[in-house]
């Protein structure tokens, strides 16, 4: 992995962490696995709209992909048991 690649990965991880923090502050913790699935599905559907419109590599699709990552992390933090 190159330094440029590593820096990009860290940048994306920081963006996902910021989105996670924003969502938790705005909406609080997820209440159930059903809610978690629905939130992730909503974000994924928004990303899918960009893919279908052939804009899946653009800035708005990137934003949606970051939101998918953040909501997946939120699911883990809010709903999953600690790893053994």
N, C-alpha and C positions, 0 to 999 in steps of 0.2 A: 504494500500500500504506500502510495506516495504521500508526501506532506500535504500537498494540495487536496488530495482525496480525503485524508484524515481531517483536515480543517473543514472541508465541506460536510463531512459526516457529523462533526461536532456542531456545526452551525445548524444543521437540520435537527439534531437532538435538542439543542437549546430552543429552537422555534417550537418544537413539539412540547417541551416542558413549559414554555410560556403559555401556549394554548391550553395546556392542561390546567395550569394555575388560574387562567382567566375563566375557564369553564367551571372549575370548582368554586371560585368566588361568586360567580353569577348564579349557578344552579345548585350548589351543594353536592353532597355525595349521591351516587347512584343508589337507589333503594332496593333494587332487585336485579337478578340476572336478566329477567325479561326486559326491564328498562334499559339495562346496559346494552343488550343486543339491539334494541330498537334505536338507540342513539347511534351506535356504530353503523347500523344499517342505513339510517338517514344520511349520515356523512358519506358512506360508501355509494349510496344512490346519487348523491350530488356529484361525486367524482365520476361515476358512470355516465352521467349526462355529458360531461366534458369529453369523455372517451368517445361516446357515440357521435358527438358533434365534431370530432377530429380536432379538438382543442385540448387533448389530454396531456400535452407537453407544456402548456402555457402557464402563466402565473396564477390564474384562478384555479386551475387543476392542481397545481402545487399546493396552494392554500388548502384545498379540500383534502389532499393526501396527508398534509400535516395534521389536519383535524381528525382524520381517520386514525393516525398514529397516536395522537393525544387521547382520543376516546378509548382506544385499546388499552393504553396505559392506565387510564382512569378506571376502566373495568377491573384490571388487575389490582390496583390499589384499593378500590372501594369494595370489591365483591369476592375476591379470591383469598383462600387461606394462604398463610405463609408457606413458602417452599420448605420441604423437609431438609 
